[in-house]
Amino acid sequence: MGSIISFLTRTRGRKKFHMTDILTYVYLGLGVLIMFGPVFWLIMSSFKTQSEIIRFPPRFLPYKQDSIQVVGYDNLLPLYDVKIDGQVLRLAEINRIGIGSRLIDPKNPSQVIDANIKDLKPVEHVDFSLDNFKEGIASFNFGVYLKNSVIVTVVATVLTLIVNSMAAFALSKYKFKGSKAIFLVMIATLMVPTSVILVPEFLIITKLNWNNTLIGVIIPTIATPTGMFLLRQYMLTIPDELIDAARIDGASEWRIYAQIIVPLASPALAVLAIFSVMWRWNDFLWPLIVLTHNNLFTLQVGLAAFQGELNVQWNLILAMTVLTLIPVTLIFAFLQRSITTGIATTGMK
């Protein structure tokens, strides 16, 4: 912990902050605020009530109004600090008509006091209640959607690693006529917008009767030019002498691929695995097109279908959104070292 603090508080000057230190911290602080500010706001909003979310001006922390049970009233009554005759009294509101409010003193509920709503100040406290999460899980088919997302993500990631590593192995270690042309064509597909190929992909899925199936979501996404390029550039750094020695020892091409190439390319494979998990977990458009049955929805599609036609319960949607972000955030947090290592060594001779 001490080393982290010393690293974060390092300065260019030996005893005091230099101007470059101040500019650096301001720049980094603004970068953190711009990048993570919306995320923090989303997390805070997931604990807020519906009325607090639409409140203007908005507040960062989730506040909840205090209420009290008064004898003679079935429901909890909200508490307000009311300014009357120069004194501030803590009263409970019975009802509100127009700009007038009828209140009572919880200690003397028999006396009703009328006040203007402009004189009322809600008694509030910061409350990180889990009610939104509990209600969202109860009304949102979270378990089924989570299972579908896990299946799609895991299976698609495994197949992506296999298919892209085999293609990268062939393009990096085999010399054949047209290999560079094939590589260029595959890289050129990165410039093709995803929306352009949606119709052909859907027609193929329809011909194969894969509509409304998880396999129809998985198979079209496993071959990615980005993954192939990443793995090929990394495999170029593996010495060809290792492969030649393995062939002299009688190893087959499959054994070379499985026991030499894959272990040595594990840093790049880890990077591609993390990217694939994020791509598949957050994918929305393609599952939305393929899946029509509610029990096959992934989390992202389920969230979109969770919105009501007339009333959007933003507090529940935001709570469910936070839950969907947790798995991929944990994976990225634990494997971020593999990302930096794999990308830093990709393409290095």
C-alpha positions, 0 to 999 in steps of 0.5 A, spaced: 500 500 500 505 504 501 508 503 494 502 505 491 501 511 495 508 513 493 507 512 486 501 516 486 504 522 489 511 522 486 513 529 483 518 531 479 521 536 484 525 533 490 521 537 495 515 540 492 510 540 486 513 542 480 508 546 475 509 539 470 506 535 476 500 540 477 499 540 469 499 532 469 495 531 475 490 536 472 490 532 466 489 525 469 484 527 473 480 530 468 481 524 464 479 519 470 472 524 471 471 524 463 472 516 463 469 514 469 464 519 471 458 516 467 460 509 470 460 512 477 453 516 476 450 509 473 452 506 479 449 511 484 443 512 480 442 504 481 440 505 488 435 511 487 428 511 487 424 513 480 422 520 483 430 521 485 432 519 478 428 524 474 429 530 480 432 536 477 437 539 479 440 532 479 444 529 485 450 524 485 448 520 491 442 516 492 437 520 497 431 517 501 426 521 504 425 519 512 418 517 514 414 515 520 409 511 522 403 515 526 398 512 530 391 512 526 394 512 519 395 505 516 401 508 511 408 511 513 408 518 512 413 522 509 417 527 514 418 534 513 422 540 516 417 546 516 418 553 517 412 556 521 412 563 525 420 563 525 420 556 528 422 549 524 418 544 526 419 536 524 412 534 521 409 528 517 405 530 511 398 527 511 396 529 504 397 535 499 392 539 495 395 543 490 400 548 493 397 546 500 400 541 504 396 538 511 401 536 516 401 533 523 406 533 529 408 525 530 407 527 537 401 530 537 397 527 531 390 530 533 392 537 531 392 538 523 397 544 520 396 547 514 402 549 510 405 552 503 409 546 499 414 552 498 416 552 506 417 544 506 424 541 506 424 534 506 428 530 511 432 525 507 438 521 508 443 517 504 441 510 503 444 505 499 438 500 499 438 494 494 430 494 493 431 496 486 436 490 485 431 485 489 425 488 485 428 488 478 431 480 479 424 479 481 420 482 475 426 481 470 427 474 468 435 475 470 437 468 471 435 465 464 438 471 461 444 470 465 444 463 463 444 465 456 449 470 456 454 465 459 453 460 454 453 465 448 460 468 451 463 462 453 462 458 447 463 463 442 470 465 446 472 458 446 471 457 438 473 464 437 480 462 440 480 455 436 478 458 429 483 464 429 489 461 432 488 456 427 488 461 421 493 465 424 498 459 425 497 458 417 498 465 415 504 466 419 508 459 419 506 456 412 508 459 406 504 458 400 501 462 394 496 467 395 497 467 403 499 475 403 492 476 399 488 472 403 491 476 409 490 483 406 483 481 404 481 478 411 484 485 414 480 489 409 474 486 412 475 491 418 473 496 414 466 493 412 461 496 417 457 491 421 450 493 418 452 492 411 453 484 413 447 483 417 442 481 412 447 476 408 448 473 415 441 473 417 439 470 410 444 464 411 442 463 418 435 462 416 437 457 410 440 453 416 434 454 420 438 457 426 433 462 427 431 463 434 437 459 437 443 460 441 447 457 435 445 462 430 448 467 435 454 464 436 457 461 430 457 468 425 461 471 431 467 466 432 471 468 426 474 475 427 479 479 423 481 483 429 483 476 433 486 473 427 491 479 426 493 479 433 495 472 433 498 472 427 503 478 429 504 475 435 506 468 432 511 471 427 515 472 433 515 465 435 522 462 431 521 457 425 527 453 428 522 450 433 517 448 428 523 445 424 526 441 430 519 439 432 518 436 424 524 433 425 522 429 431 516 427 427 511 431 430 505 432 426 502 439 424 496 438 429 501 436 435 506 442 433 499 447 433 497 444 440 503 443 444 508 448 441 504 454 438 498 455 443 502 455 449 507 460 446 502 464 444 498 464 450 499 472 452 496 473 445 490 468 446 489 471 453 488 478 450 483 475 445 479 471 450 478 478 454 476 482 448 472 476 445 468 476 452 467 483 452 464 483 445 460 477 446 457 479 453 455 486 450 453 484 443 446 487 442 444 488 435 445 481 432 442 477 438 436 482 437 435 480 430 436 472 431 432 471 437 425 472 438 423 468 444 423 471 451 426 465 454 432 465 449 434 472 450 441 474 452 442 480 458 442 485 453 436 484 449 432 482 455 434 489 458 431 492 452 425 488 452 424 490 460 422 497 458 415 498 459 411 501 453 408 507 457 412 507 463 419 506 463 422 504 470 429 507 470 431 505 477 430 498 475 433 498 468 439 501 471 440 496 477 439 491 472 444 494 468 449 495 473 448 487 475 450 486 467 456 490 468 459 486 474 462 480 470 465 483 465 468 488 469 471 483 474 474 479 468 477 485 465 480 487 472 483 480 474 486 480 467 488 487 465 495 485 466 495 480 460 492 485 456 498 490 457 503 484 456 500 481 450 499 487 446 505 490 448 509 484 445 505 483 439 509 484 433 515 485 436 521 481 433 
